[in-house]
Amino acid sequence: MTVRAATPMLSYGRQSIDRQDIDAVVTALQADLLTTGHSVPAFEGALCQATGAAHTVAVCNGTAALHLAVRAAGLGPGTATIVPAITFVATANAVRLNGGEVIFADVDAETGLMTPDTLLRALRTPNTLPIRAVMPVHYAGPMAGMAAIAGIAGDNGLTIIEDACHAIGSRTEGGAIAGNCKHSNMTCFSFHPVKTITTGEGGAITTNDPDLAHLLRRDRSHGLTRNALDFQNSDHAFDENGAPNPWYYELHDVGPNYRLTDIQAALGISQLSRLQQFVRKRADLKDAYDALLTSFAPILRVPSADPDQHPAWHLYPVAIDFARAKVSRASVVQKLAAMGIGTQVHYIPVHLQPYYRNRYGLAKLPGAEEFYARTLSLPLHTTMTTDDVERVVICLAKVLRL
């Protein structure tokens, strides 16, 4: 009897690991320090070089990055922060974890991005709390219109925290690079395995403000400081000659343990060395998809970005008119999975989640809900080939009966 091999599952996203990465991790494992060693500051320095930011603080995941940024900005009880409705829940959750309240902004129905217009509408939302910040999300890789958003934020006294968890390597013709904080106070990254580079789990915050960097470094490690300039208990902190005692530290605020390990940082350094290679590969795969899917119009629309943008495409979210195709999204997902094609929906609008709906009521955000109703993320990662793209498109055509 002949046994047929199962069709391999092509996931919507996955890591790309090579021998260089493996060797870097093995070397880190052989070092004396697996945490609080030399690899983390080396990774932070490499991220500063890649983004152009003055300071980078590496942490254990993207959610931790968002939480620490919100905390450093002082967005606690009695304040409100504007967050786009199309994002992973972590963006809004970071605000709530720090005790602040969330105002959801609508997004462009085609791109899923916050726009200057939707930000202005969010600022006019009836609200009893002072709005202190805005958190633009660079969804799928393209960047939100940061120059215009920064102008509005400046007029309204808002701190800007960029959620660039999808966008490491993205840039614009105007000189904005995801993470250089040209138009923001801080930028947050994620290095989850489906992202453009990975540390397994990991994240980082970039900033050009040394005071914010100091707070971020302190708070990622319990709120402790070993900086002698910060010490308050001089009787315990210094020896008889006025030198800091080598064992001494102080707790100035209660904080979490969000440290990244040296094992993860070593992988990050290796991955970051291939960032531009990864970005180009993803762009080539997107171009291959675009060329094959253009004929699917008007049933399907491919993702796009403004002409002045050079996105590092993390996702390939197509917009499908399921009603016109006379097929449900669930059916499309299930049939593609049966053909070995993994897909995902990014994202359920956060304002529809029961926690936020129960807390704030049901906001009217038609752009976010229209985007969600049509979106489906097709596989996009650097282990794919153009043959994989063709396979996805052929299977999708069968499912949509095109």
C-alpha positions as CSV (number, residue, x, y, z in Angstrom):
1,M,0.0,0.0,0.0
2,T,1.3,3.4,-0.9
3,V,1.2,6.0,1.9
4,R,0.8,9.5,0.6
5,A,2.7,12.2,2.5
6,A,0.4,14.8,4.1
7,T,0.5,18.2,2.5
8,P,2.8,20.4,4.6
9,M,1.1,23.2,6.4
10,L,2.2,26.6,5.2
11,S,1.7,28.8,8.3
12,Y,0.8,32.5,8.0
13,G,4.1,33.4,9.7
14,R,7.2,31.7,11.2
15,Q,10.8,32.4,12.1
16,S,13.8,32.0,9.8
17,I,16.7,30.4,11.7
18,D,20.1,29.6,10.1
19,R,23.4,28.2,11.3
20,Q,24.6,31.7,12.3
21,D,21.7,32.0,14.7
22,I,22.2,28.6,16.2
23,D,26.0,29.2,16.7
24,A,25.2,32.6,18.3
25,V,22.8,30.9,20.8
26,V,25.2,28.1,21.5
27,T,28.0,30.6,22.2
28,A,25.7,32.5,24.6
29,L,24.8,29.3,26.4
30,Q,28.5,28.6,27.0
31,A,29.1,32.0,28.6
32,D,29.3,32.6,32.3
33,L,26.2,34.8,32.4
34,L,22.9,33.8,30.8
35,T,21.2,37.0,31.9
36,T,22.5,40.5,32.8
37,G,25.6,39.8,30.7
38,H,27.1,41.5,27.7
39,S,24.8,40.3,24.9
40,V,21.8,42.5,26.0
41,P,23.7,45.8,25.8
42,A,25.3,44.7,22.6
43,F,21.8,44.0,21.1
44,E,20.6,47.4,22.4
45,G,23.6,49.0,20.7
46,A,22.8,47.2,17.4
47,L,19.2,48.3,17.6
48,C,20.3,51.9,18.1
49,Q,22.4,51.6,14.9
50,A,19.6,50.0,13.0
51,T,17.0,52.6,14.0
52,G,19.0,55.7,14.5
53,A,17.7,56.2,18.1
54,A,19.9,57.4,20.8
55,H,18.8,54.8,23.4
56,T,17.3,51.3,23.3
57,V,16.0,49.3,26.2
58,A,15.5,45.6,25.5
59,V,12.8,43.7,27.3
60,C,11.2,40.2,27.4
61,N,8.4,40.8,24.9
62,G,6.5,43.5,22.9
63,T,3.8,43.7,25.5
64,A,6.4,44.4,28.2
65,A,7.8,47.2,25.9
66,L,4.4,48.8,25.6
67,H,3.7,48.6,29.3
68,L,7.0,50.1,30.3
69,A,6.6,52.9,27.8
70,V,3.2,53.7,29.1
71,R,4.6,53.6,32.7
72,A,7.5,55.8,31.8
73,A,5.2,58.3,30.2
74,G,3.1,58.5,33.4
75,L,-0.1,57.4,31.8
76,G,-1.7,56.2,35.0
77,P,-5.0,56.7,36.8
78,G,-6.9,59.9,35.9
79,T,-5.5,60.0,32.3
80,A,-6.7,58.8,29.0
81,T,-4.7,57.5,26.0
82,I,-5.9,57.2,22.4
83,V,-5.3,53.8,20.8
84,P,-6.5,52.6,17.3
85,A,-9.1,49.9,17.3
86,I,-7.2,47.7,14.9
87,T,-4.3,46.4,16.8
88,F,-3.5,43.5,19.1
89,V,-5.1,43.8,22.5
90,A,-1.7,44.4,24.1
91,T,-1.6,48.1,22.9
92,A,-4.7,49.0,24.9
93,N,-4.0,46.6,27.7
94,A,-0.7,48.3,28.4
95,V,-2.6,51.5,29.3
96,R,-5.1,49.6,31.5
97,L,-2.3,47.7,33.3
98,N,-0.9,51.1,34.3
99,G,-4.3,52.3,35.5
100,G,-5.0,54.7,32.6
101,E,-8.2,54.7,30.5
102,V,-8.4,54.1,26.7
103,I,-10.1,56.0,24.0
104,F,-10.4,54.1,20.8
105,A,-9.7,55.8,17.5
106,D,-11.1,54.6,14.2
107,V,-8.9,53.6,11.3
108,D,-8.8,53.8,7.6
109,A,-11.1,51.1,6.3
110,E,-8.5,50.1,3.6
111,T,-5.2,50.2,5.5
112,G,-6.2,49.6,9.1
113,L,-4.1,52.6,10.1
114,M,-5.0,55.5,12.4
115,T,-5.1,58.7,10.3
116,P,-4.9,62.4,11.3
117,D,-8.7,62.6,10.8
118,T,-9.5,59.6,13.0
119,L,-7.1,61.0,15.6
120,L,-9.0,64.3,15.6
121,R,-12.3,62.5,15.9
122,A,-11.0,60.6,18.9
123,L,-9.9,63.8,20.5
124,R,-13.5,65.1,20.2
125,T,-14.9,62.0,22.0
126,P,-16.9,62.9,25.0
127,N,-14.6,62.2,27.9
128,T,-14.1,63.5,31.5
129,L,-10.4,62.7,31.7
130,P,-7.5,64.6,30.3
131,I,-6.1,62.9,27.1
132,R,-2.4,62.7,27.7
133,A,-1.1,60.4,24.9
134,V,-1.6,58.7,21.6
135,M,-0.3,55.3,20.5
136,P,-0.2,55.0,16.7
137,V,0.1,51.4,15.4
138,H,2.2,50.7,12.3
139,Y,-0.2,47.9,11.3
140,A,1.3,45.1,9.0
141,G,4.5,47.1,8.3
142,P,3.3,50.4,6.7
143,M,3.7,53.3,9.1
144,A,1.0,55.6,10.2
145,G,1.3,59.3,9.0
146,M,3.6,60.3,11.8
147,A,4.4,63.8,10.7
148,A,0.8,64.8,10.7
149,I,0.0,62.9,13.8
150,A,2.9,64.5,15.6
151,G,1.6,67.9,14.6
152,I,-1.8,67.2,16.1
153,A,-0.2,65.7,19.2
154,G,1.9,68.8,19.7
155,D,-1.1,71.1,19.4
156,N,-2.8,69.0,22.1
157,G,0.1,68.4,24.4
158,L,0.1,64.6,23.8
159,T,3.0,62.2,24.4
160,I,3.5,59.8,21.4
161,I,4.3,56.2,21.8
162,E,4.7,54.4,18.5
163,D,3.6,50.7,18.5
164,A,6.0,49.5,15.8
165,C,5.7,45.8,16.8
166,H,5.0,45.0,13.2
167,A,7.4,47.5,11.6
168,I,11.1,47.0,12.4
169,G,12.9,47.9,9.1
170,S,10.1,50.2,7.8
171,R,11.0,53.7,6.6
172,T,9.7,56.6,4.6
173,E,11.1,59.0,2.0
174,G,10.8,61.8,4.5
175,G,13.5,60.3,6.7
176,A,11.3,58.6,9.3
177,I,12.6,55.1,10.3
178,A,10.5,52.9,12.5
179,G,12.2,53.4,15.9
180,N,14.2,56.6,15.3
181,C,11.5,58.5,17.2
182,K,11.7,61.4,14.8
183,H,8.0,62.1,15.5
184,S,7.5,60.4,18.9
185,N,8.8,60.1,22.4
186,M,9.2,56.3,22.4
187,T,8.8,53.4,19.9
188,C,8.0,49.8,20.9
189,F,9.1,46.7,19.0
190,S,8.2,43.0,19.3
191,F,10.5,40.1,18.4
192,H,8.0,37.3,18.5
193,P,8.8,34.4,16.1
194,V,6.3,35.6,13.4
195,K,7.9,39.1,13.3
196,T,10.6,40.2,10.8
197,I,13.3,39.3,13.3
198,T,13.0,37.2,16.4
199,T,14.5,36.6,19.8
200,G,12.0,33.8,20.5
201,E,10.1,36.2,22.7
202,G,11.4,39.7,23.1
203,G,10.8,43.4,22.7
204,A,12.5,46.8,22.9
205,I,11.8,50.4,23.4
206,T,13.7,53.1,21.6
207,T,13.9,56.8,22.6
208,N,16.0,59.9,22.2
209,D,15.2,61.1,25.7
210,P,17.9,60.1,28.3
211,D,15.5,60.6,31.2
212,L,12.9,58.2,29.7
213,A,15.7,55.7,28.9
214,H,16.8,55.8,32.6
215,L,13.3,55.2,33.8
216,L,12.8,52.3,31.3
217,R,16.0,50.6,32.4
218,R,15.2,51.0,36.1
219,D,11.6,49.7,35.8
220,R,12.4,46.7,33.6
221,S,14.2,45.2,36.6
222,H,11.9,45.6,39.6
223,G,12.3,49.3,39.8
224,L,15.8,48.9,41.2
225,T,18.8,51.2,40.5
226,R,22.5,50.6,40.9
227,N,23.3,54.1,39.7
228,A,25.2,55.9,42.5
229,L,23.8,59.2,41.3
230,D,20.3,58.0,42.2
231,F,21.2,56.7,45.7
232,Q,19.2,58.3,48.6
233,N,20.3,56.2,51.6
234,S,23.9,57.6,51.8
235,D,24.6,55.9,55.1
236,H,24.2,52.5,53.4
237,A,25.2,53.3,49.8
238,F,28.7,54.5,50.3
239,D,31.9,53.4,52.1
240,E,34.0,55.5,54.4
241,N,35.8,56.9,51.4
242,G,32.6,58.0,49.7
243,A,32.7,55.2,47.0
244,P,29.5,53.2,46.2
245,N,29.4,49.9,48.0
246,P,29.7,47.3,45.2
247,W,26.7,45.2,46.4
248,Y,24.4,48.1,46.9
249,Y,21.2,48.9,45.1
250,E,18.0,50.9,45.9
251,L,14.3,50.4,45.1
252,H,12.8,53.7,44.0
253,D,9.5,52.3,42.6
254,V,7.8,48.9,42.4
255,G,8.4,47.4,39.0
256,P,8.2,44.1,37.1
257,N,11.0,41.8,35.9
258,Y,10.9,42.4,32.1
259,R,14.5,41.6,31.5
260,L,15.6,40.0,28.2
261,T,18.1,37.1,28.6
262,D,21.5,37.0,27.0
263,I,20.5,33.9,25.1
264,Q,17.6,35.8,23.4
265,A,19.8,38.8,22.9
266,A,22.5,36.7,21.1
267,L,19.8,35.4,18.7
268,G,18.6,39.0,18.2
269,I,22.0,40.3,17.3
270,S,22.4,37.5,14.7
271,Q,18.9,38.1,13.3
272,L,19.4,41.9,13.2
273,S,22.4,41.4,11.0
274,R,20.1,40.1,8.3
275,L,17.3,42.6,8.8
276,Q,17.6,44.2,5.3
277,Q,17.8,40.7,3.7
278,F,14.5,39.8,5.5
279,V,12.8,43.1,4.5
280,R,13.8,42.6,0.8
281,K,12.6,39.0,0.8
282,R,9.2,40.0,2.3
283,A,8.9,42.8,-0.3
284,D,9.6,40.3,-3.1
285,L,7.0,37.9,-1.8
286,K,4.5,40.7,-1.5
287,D,5.2,41.8,-5.1
288,A,4.7,38.2,-6.3
289,Y,1.3,38.0,-4.4
290,D,0.3,41.4,-5.9
291,A,1.0,40.3,-9.4
292,L,-1.0,37.1,-9.1
293,L,-4.0,38.6,-7.1
294,T,-4.7,41.7,-9.1
295,S,-7.0,39.7,-11.4
296,F,-9.1,38.8,-8.3
297,A,-10.6,42.3,-8.2
298,P,-13.2,43.3,-7.3
299,I,-13.7,40.3,-5.0
300,L,-10.2,40.9,-3.4
301,R,-8.0,43.9,-2.8
302,V,-4.3,43.6,-2.1
303,P,-2.7,45.6,0.8
304,S,-1.0,48.9,-0.1
305,A,1.0,51.7,1.4
306,D,1.5,55.3,0.5
307,P,4.0,55.9,-2.3
308,D,6.6,57.5,0.0
309,Q,6.7,54.5,2.2
310,H,9.1,51.5,2.2
311,P,7.4,49.1,4.5
312,A,8.9,46.1,6.1
313,W,5.9,43.9,5.4
314,H,5.1,41.8,8.5
315,L,1.7,40.7,7.3
316,Y,0.0,40.3,3.9
317,P,-3.6,41.2,4.8
318,V,-6.0,41.0,1.8
319,A,-9.5,42.5,1.8
320,I,-12.1,40.0,0.6
321,D,-15.7,40.9,-0.2
322,F,-17.0,37.6,1.2
323,A,-20.6,38.6,0.5
324,R,-19.9,39.2,-3.2
325,A,-17.9,35.9,-3.3
326,K,-20.9,34.2,-1.6
327,V,-18.7,32.4,0.9
328,S,-18.1,33.0,4.6
329,R,-14.7,33.8,6.0
330,A,-14.8,30.8,8.3
331,S,-15.4,28.6,5.3
332,V,-12.4,30.1,3.5
333,V,-10.2,29.7,6.5
334,Q,-11.3,26.1,7.0
335,K,-11.0,25.1,3.3
336,L,-7.5,26.7,3.0
337,A,-6.4,24.9,6.1
338,A,-7.6,21.6,4.6
339,M,-5.3,22.4,1.6
340,G,-2.4,23.1,3.9
341,I,-2.6,26.9,3.9
342,G,-2.6,28.6,7.2
343,T,-4.3,32.0,7.5
344,Q,-5.2,34.4,10.3
345,V,-7.4,37.4,11.0
346,H,-5.5,40.6,12.2
347,Y,-7.4,41.8,14.2
348,I,-10.7,41.7,16.0
349,P,-11.3,45.4,16.7
350,V,-10.3,45.9,20.4
351,H,-13.3,48.0,21.2
352,L,-15.5,45.0,20.5
353,Q,-13.8,42.8,23.1
354,P,-16.1,42.2,26.1
355,Y,-13.7,43.8,28.6
356,Y,-13.6,47.1,26.7
357,R,-17.2,47.0,25.6
358,N,-18.3,46.5,29.1
359,R,-16.0,49.3,30.4
360,Y,-16.7,51.9,27.8
361,G,-19.8,50.9,25.9
362,L,-19.9,50.1,22.2
363,A,-18.1,52.8,20.3
364,K,-19.1,53.6,16.7
365,L,-15.9,53.0,14.7
366,P,-17.1,52.0,11.2
367,G,-13.7,52.0,9.5
368,A,-12.3,49.5,12.0
369,E,-15.4,47.2,11.7
370,E,-15.4,47.4,7.9
371,F,-11.7,46.5,7.8
372,Y,-12.2,43.6,10.2
373,A,-15.2,42.3,8.2
374,R,-13.0,41.8,5.1
375,T,-9.5,41.1,6.2
376,L,-7.6,37.8,6.0
377,S,-3.8,37.4,6.4
378,L,-2.2,35.1,3.9
379,P,1.2,33.4,4.6
380,L,4.2,35.7,4.5
381,H,7.6,34.8,5.9
382,T,11.1,34.5,4.7
383,T,11.2,30.8,4.5
384,M,8.6,31.0,1.7
385,T,9.4,30.8,-2.0
386,T,7.5,32.2,-5.0
387,D,6.3,28.7,-5.6
388,D,4.6,28.9,-2.2
389,V,3.0,32.1,-3.2
390,E,1.6,30.5,-6.3
391,R,0.3,27.6,-4.3
392,V,-1.5,29.9,-1.9
393,V,-3.1,31.8,-4.8
394,I,-4.2,28.7,-6.7
395,C,-5.8,27.4,-3.5
396,L,-7.5,30.7,-2.8
397,A,-8.9,30.8,-6.3
398,K,-10.4,27.4,-5.8
399,V,-12.0,28.4,-2.5
400,L,-13.4,31.6,-3.9
401,R,-14.4,29.9,-7.1
402,L,-12.5,32.4,-9.3
